[in-house]
Amino acid sequence: MRTLPRQLSKCAPARIGKLSVLPIFVDLRGKRAVVAGGSEAAHWKAELLAAAGAEVHVYVRTQELCDQLRLFLERETPGAGLVHHDRDWGEDVFEGAAIAVADASSEEEARRFHQCAVVAGVPVNIIDRPEFCQFQFGSIVNRSPVVVGISTSGAAPILAQAIRRRIETLLPASLAAWAAWSQAMRAALHDRLRAGAPRRAFWEHFVDRAFSRQFSDRDARDLLLEADRIASHVDQSKGRVIVIGVSGDADLLTLKAARALHAADVVLYDDFVSDQILELARREATRIMVETHRSHEIRRQEDLDQLMVELVTAGKRVVRLVSGASTYAEVAQIERDGGAARIMAGVPAMAFDEFARGAPSL
């Protein structure tokens, strides 16, 4: 197989920029969670942990319970995963715990709670005292089993709430039913569909439906029929190339172009394509820089055409990002060689005209 020079491949940027924190999702079902304190803030954390399925143990004297936490404790069915201990917390409360949260009344209490949790090997969060936190609670969009967490690393909580409100408007409440069906049927579907292109084709079809309507029994039947159709399709393993003309601004990328990038196995690009656009590709996608205009190191067109044909023949979904107008030449060559290829608009026409006027001359 003809490949591009190693020095060009090494020019690819990191697949993800630096993170201020690492977002992780913890399964707390049936796990012991400790909450110390009786304030409104402690009440919210106890309710949050209970919603995640944890067995929540609240340590605070009854007279120190706020009204909301008192009502929450009274409303919960005994033995349903919420236990009130009418006492102060102590070193013993951390035994067997998976997580610990406290609303400390002083810095000294915060320090002691933090130290005890660390010694016991329990992840700890002290409310509103980031210096004593091993993790933070972000803003949450709940379409369970779809759960979106948002963090600004404590820099701007109001911004996180505003982001959450915007995401809430984008994710229909019906998404929960679609995700629940997916969760229940995933193993059976993967038994029917081969890994790679067939599975991805099915899940892309699934996503199109999930964002367009309420889930129904008819959808469940239709999805299973679609899985059978994809499994029996003889050309399913064949790859394709999508050539996309882009500007330097990721915010101007069309929704179709963004979705194509996210579905790609391989991304071919030049050095005028921004890192922000490349970050929209799947983390698993291979990124190959095929043109470096700034150093005048440009591949012969026939070599690039051959590379794309080989990738398509191997069943890969290839996105070719071009900084500027897409070219029909590459598409025509791939089609002459028996491959599937098409051009897709990467930015709206007016935005591209504006970019082209300010684009560097080559």
C-alpha positions as CSV (number, residue, x, y, z in Angstrom):
1,M,0.0,0.0,0.0
2,R,1.3,3.4,-0.9
3,T,1.5,5.7,2.1
4,L,2.4,9.3,2.8
5,P,5.8,10.3,4.1
6,R,6.2,9.7,7.9
7,Q,7.2,13.4,8.5
8,L,3.8,14.5,7.2
9,S,1.8,12.1,9.4
10,K,3.7,13.3,12.5
11,C,2.4,16.8,11.9
12,A,-1.1,15.7,13.1
13,P,-2.2,17.6,16.2
14,A,-3.3,16.0,19.4
15,R,-6.7,14.4,19.2
16,I,-7.9,16.5,22.1
17,G,-6.8,19.8,23.7
18,K,-5.7,20.2,27.3
19,L,-8.4,19.5,29.9
20,S,-8.7,21.4,33.1
21,V,-10.5,18.4,34.6
22,L,-11.3,14.8,33.4
23,P,-15.0,14.2,33.1
24,I,-15.9,10.7,34.4
25,F,-19.2,9.0,35.2
26,V,-19.4,6.9,38.4
27,D,-21.9,4.0,38.8
28,L,-23.2,4.4,42.4
29,R,-26.0,2.0,42.3
30,G,-26.2,0.1,45.6
31,K,-23.0,1.8,46.8
32,R,-22.7,3.5,50.2
33,A,-22.5,7.4,50.0
34,V,-21.8,9.6,53.0
35,V,-23.3,13.1,53.4
36,A,-22.4,15.2,56.4
37,G,-24.5,18.2,57.2
38,G,-28.1,19.4,57.3
39,S,-28.0,22.5,55.1
40,E,-29.9,23.1,51.8
41,A,-26.6,22.4,49.9
42,A,-26.3,19.1,51.7
43,H,-29.9,18.3,50.9
44,W,-29.2,18.8,47.2
45,K,-26.2,16.5,47.2
46,A,-28.1,13.8,49.1
47,E,-31.0,14.0,46.6
48,L,-28.5,13.9,43.7
49,L,-26.7,10.8,45.1
50,A,-30.0,9.1,45.8
51,A,-31.1,9.8,42.2
52,A,-27.9,8.0,41.0
53,G,-29.0,4.9,43.0
54,A,-26.6,5.3,45.9
55,E,-27.4,4.1,49.5
56,V,-27.1,7.6,51.1
57,H,-26.2,7.9,54.7
58,V,-26.9,11.4,56.1
59,Y,-25.0,12.3,59.3
60,V,-26.4,15.3,61.2
61,R,-28.3,15.9,64.4
62,T,-32.1,16.2,63.9
63,Q,-32.3,19.7,65.2
64,E,-29.8,20.8,62.5
65,L,-31.8,19.5,59.5
66,C,-33.0,22.2,57.1
67,D,-36.7,22.0,56.2
68,Q,-36.0,20.6,52.7
69,L,-33.7,17.9,53.9
70,R,-36.2,17.0,56.7
71,L,-39.0,16.6,54.2
72,F,-36.8,14.6,51.8
73,L,-35.9,12.2,54.6
74,E,-39.6,11.9,55.6
75,R,-40.8,11.4,52.1
76,E,-38.4,8.6,51.3
77,T,-39.6,5.0,52.0
78,P,-37.7,3.4,54.8
79,G,-35.0,1.0,53.4
80,A,-35.2,2.6,50.0
81,G,-31.6,3.8,50.0
82,L,-31.7,6.8,52.4
83,V,-30.6,6.6,56.0
84,H,-30.5,9.4,58.6
85,H,-28.1,9.0,61.4
86,D,-29.0,11.4,64.3
87,R,-25.3,12.1,65.2
88,D,-22.2,13.9,64.0
89,W,-19.9,12.2,61.5
90,G,-16.8,10.4,62.7
91,E,-13.9,8.4,61.3
92,D,-16.1,5.3,61.3
93,V,-18.6,6.6,58.7
94,F,-16.1,6.2,55.8
95,E,-15.9,2.4,56.1
96,G,-17.2,0.8,52.9
97,A,-18.1,4.2,51.4
98,A,-17.8,4.9,47.7
99,I,-18.1,8.6,48.0
100,A,-18.2,11.3,50.7
101,V,-19.7,14.8,50.7
102,A,-19.8,17.3,53.5
103,D,-21.1,20.9,54.1
104,A,-18.5,21.8,56.7
105,S,-19.2,24.6,59.2
106,S,-15.6,25.6,59.5
107,E,-12.2,25.2,57.7
108,E,-11.0,23.0,60.5
109,E,-14.0,20.6,60.1
110,A,-13.4,20.6,56.3
111,R,-9.8,19.7,56.8
112,R,-10.6,16.9,59.2
113,F,-13.4,15.4,57.0
114,H,-11.0,15.6,54.0
115,Q,-8.2,13.9,55.8
116,C,-10.4,11.1,57.1
117,A,-11.8,10.4,53.7
118,V,-8.4,10.4,52.1
119,V,-7.0,8.0,54.7
120,A,-10.0,5.7,54.1
121,G,-9.5,5.9,50.3
122,V,-12.9,7.5,49.7
123,P,-13.3,10.3,47.0
124,V,-14.3,13.4,48.9
125,N,-16.0,16.7,48.1
126,I,-16.4,19.6,50.6
127,I,-19.2,21.9,49.4
128,D,-17.9,25.4,48.4
129,R,-14.4,24.6,49.5
130,P,-12.5,23.6,46.3
131,E,-9.2,23.2,48.1
132,F,-10.6,20.2,49.9
133,C,-12.3,18.6,46.9
134,Q,-11.0,15.6,45.0
135,F,-13.9,16.0,42.5
136,Q,-16.6,18.5,41.6
137,F,-20.3,18.2,40.8
138,G,-21.0,19.9,37.5
139,S,-24.3,21.1,36.0
140,I,-26.4,18.2,34.8
141,V,-28.7,17.6,31.9
142,N,-30.8,14.5,32.7
143,R,-32.2,12.3,30.0
144,S,-31.2,9.2,31.8
145,P,-29.7,6.9,30.7
146,V,-28.3,9.8,28.7
147,V,-26.6,12.1,31.3
148,V,-24.6,15.2,30.3
149,G,-22.2,16.8,32.8
150,I,-20.9,20.3,32.5
151,S,-18.0,21.8,34.3
152,T,-16.2,25.2,34.3
153,S,-13.7,23.9,36.9
154,G,-15.3,26.3,39.4
155,A,-14.3,29.3,37.3
156,A,-17.9,30.3,36.3
157,P,-20.8,28.3,37.7
158,I,-23.3,30.7,36.2
159,L,-21.8,30.0,32.8
160,A,-22.2,26.2,33.4
161,Q,-25.9,26.8,34.2
162,A,-26.4,28.8,31.0
163,I,-24.8,26.1,29.0
164,R,-27.0,23.5,30.7
165,R,-30.1,25.5,29.7
166,R,-29.0,25.7,26.1
167,I,-28.3,22.0,26.0
168,E,-31.7,21.3,27.6
169,T,-33.4,22.9,24.6
170,L,-31.4,20.8,22.1
171,L,-32.1,17.4,23.8
172,P,-35.8,16.4,23.6
173,A,-37.2,14.8,26.7
174,S,-38.1,11.8,24.5
175,L,-34.4,11.0,24.1
176,A,-34.6,9.1,27.4
177,A,-37.0,6.5,25.9
178,W,-34.8,6.1,22.9
179,A,-31.7,5.6,25.0
180,A,-33.4,3.1,27.3
181,W,-34.4,1.0,24.2
182,S,-30.8,1.2,23.0
183,Q,-29.5,0.1,26.4
184,A,-31.8,-2.9,26.5
185,M,-31.2,-4.0,22.9
186,R,-27.5,-3.2,22.4
187,A,-26.2,-6.8,23.0
188,A,-28.9,-8.3,20.7
189,L,-28.2,-5.8,17.9
190,H,-24.4,-6.4,18.1
191,D,-25.1,-10.1,17.7
192,R,-26.9,-9.3,14.5
193,L,-24.5,-6.7,13.1
194,R,-20.8,-7.1,12.3
195,A,-18.5,-4.6,14.0
196,G,-17.4,-1.6,11.9
197,A,-19.5,-0.1,9.1
198,P,-22.7,-2.2,9.6
199,R,-23.0,-1.2,13.3
200,R,-22.2,2.4,12.6
201,A,-24.7,2.6,9.8
202,F,-27.4,1.2,12.1
203,W,-26.6,3.6,15.0
204,E,-26.6,6.6,12.6
205,H,-30.0,5.6,11.4
206,F,-31.1,5.2,15.1
207,V,-29.8,8.7,15.9
208,D,-31.7,10.3,13.0
209,R,-34.9,8.8,14.3
210,A,-34.2,9.7,18.0
211,F,-33.9,13.4,17.2
212,S,-37.0,13.6,15.0
213,R,-39.8,12.0,17.0
214,Q,-41.2,10.4,20.1
215,F,-40.3,6.8,20.7
216,S,-43.0,4.2,19.9
217,D,-43.5,0.5,19.5
218,R,-43.5,1.0,15.8
219,D,-40.1,2.5,16.0
220,A,-38.8,-0.5,17.9
221,R,-40.1,-2.8,15.2
222,D,-38.8,-0.7,12.4
223,L,-35.3,-0.5,14.0
224,L,-35.1,-4.3,14.2
225,L,-36.1,-4.5,10.5
226,E,-33.4,-2.0,9.6
227,A,-30.8,-4.0,11.5
228,D,-31.8,-7.1,9.5
229,R,-31.6,-5.1,6.3
230,I,-28.2,-3.8,7.1
231,A,-26.9,-7.2,8.2
232,S,-27.9,-8.7,4.8
233,H,-26.7,-5.9,2.6
234,V,-23.8,-7.2,0.5
235,D,-22.2,-3.8,-0.1
236,Q,-22.2,-2.7,3.5
237,S,-18.5,-3.0,4.0
238,K,-17.6,-0.7,1.1
239,G,-16.1,2.6,2.1
240,R,-16.6,6.1,0.8
241,V,-14.9,9.5,0.5
242,I,-16.6,12.9,1.4
243,V,-14.7,16.0,0.2
244,I,-15.5,19.0,2.4
245,G,-14.4,22.6,1.8
246,V,-14.0,24.4,5.1
247,S,-13.0,27.8,6.4
248,G,-10.8,28.3,9.5
249,D,-13.8,28.8,11.9
250,A,-15.3,25.6,13.4
251,D,-18.4,27.6,14.4
252,L,-19.3,28.0,10.7
253,L,-19.2,24.3,9.9
254,T,-22.5,23.0,8.7
255,L,-24.3,20.3,10.7
256,K,-24.0,17.8,7.8
257,A,-20.2,18.4,7.6
258,A,-19.9,18.0,11.4
259,R,-21.8,14.7,11.3
260,A,-19.6,13.4,8.5
261,L,-16.5,14.2,10.4
262,H,-17.8,12.5,13.5
263,A,-18.5,9.3,11.4
264,A,-15.1,9.2,9.6
265,D,-12.6,6.5,10.1
266,V,-9.8,8.6,8.4
267,V,-9.5,12.4,8.1
268,L,-7.2,13.8,5.4
269,Y,-6.5,17.5,5.7
270,D,-4.0,20.3,4.9
271,D,-2.3,22.6,7.3
272,F,-4.8,25.5,6.9
273,V,-7.5,23.3,8.5
274,S,-7.8,24.4,12.1
275,D,-7.4,22.2,15.1
276,Q,-10.9,23.2,16.3
277,I,-12.3,21.6,13.1
278,L,-10.2,18.5,13.5
279,E,-11.4,18.0,17.1
280,L,-14.9,17.4,15.8
281,A,-13.7,14.1,14.3
282,R,-14.1,10.9,16.3
283,R,-11.3,10.3,18.8
284,E,-10.6,7.0,17.2
285,A,-10.3,8.4,13.7
286,T,-6.9,8.4,12.0
287,R,-5.7,12.0,11.0
288,I,-3.3,12.4,8.1
289,M,-1.9,15.7,7.0
290,V,-1.6,15.4,3.2
291,E,-0.6,18.9,2.3
292,T,1.6,21.5,4.1
293,H,1.3,24.7,2.1
294,R,3.4,26.7,4.4
295,S,6.4,24.6,3.8
296,H,5.4,24.0,0.1
297,E,5.4,20.2,0.7
298,I,2.4,19.0,-1.3
299,R,1.7,15.4,-2.3
300,R,1.3,14.5,-5.9
301,Q,-2.4,14.3,-6.8
302,E,-2.1,10.8,-8.1
303,D,-0.5,9.6,-4.8
304,L,-3.3,11.2,-2.9
305,D,-5.9,9.7,-5.2
306,Q,-4.3,6.3,-4.8
307,L,-4.3,6.6,-1.0
308,M,-8.1,7.4,-1.0
309,V,-8.9,4.6,-3.3
310,E,-7.0,2.1,-1.1
311,L,-8.8,3.4,2.0
312,V,-12.2,3.1,0.4
313,T,-11.4,-0.4,-0.9
314,A,-10.5,-1.3,2.7
315,G,-14.0,-0.2,3.8
316,K,-13.0,3.1,5.4
317,R,-15.1,6.2,5.7
318,V,-12.8,9.0,4.6
319,V,-13.3,12.7,5.0
320,R,-11.1,14.9,2.9
321,L,-10.9,18.4,4.4
322,V,-9.9,21.1,1.9
323,S,-9.2,24.7,3.1
324,G,-11.2,26.5,0.5
325,A,-13.5,25.3,-2.3
326,S,-13.9,21.6,-2.7
327,T,-12.6,20.1,-5.9
328,Y,-14.4,17.8,-8.3
329,A,-11.1,16.3,-9.6
330,E,-10.5,14.0,-6.6
331,V,-14.2,12.9,-6.5
332,A,-14.1,12.1,-10.3
333,Q,-10.9,10.1,-10.0
334,I,-12.2,8.0,-7.1
335,E,-15.4,7.3,-9.0
336,R,-13.4,6.3,-12.1
337,D,-11.6,3.8,-9.9
338,G,-14.9,2.3,-8.7
339,G,-15.1,4.0,-5.3
340,A,-18.0,6.1,-3.8
341,A,-17.3,9.8,-3.3
342,R,-19.1,13.0,-3.1
343,I,-18.7,16.7,-2.3
344,M,-20.3,18.3,0.7
345,A,-20.6,22.0,1.6
346,G,-18.6,22.6,4.8
347,V,-19.7,26.2,5.4
348,P,-22.7,28.3,4.2
349,A,-22.1,30.1,0.9
350,M,-22.0,33.6,2.4
351,A,-19.5,32.5,5.1
352,F,-17.3,30.8,2.6
353,D,-17.2,34.0,0.4
354,E,-16.1,36.0,3.4
355,F,-13.4,33.4,4.2
356,A,-12.2,33.3,0.6
357,R,-11.6,37.0,0.5
358,G,-9.3,36.8,3.5
359,A,-7.7,33.5,2.7
360,P,-3.9,33.4,2.2
361,S,-2.7,33.1,-1.4
362,L,-1.0,29.9,-2.2
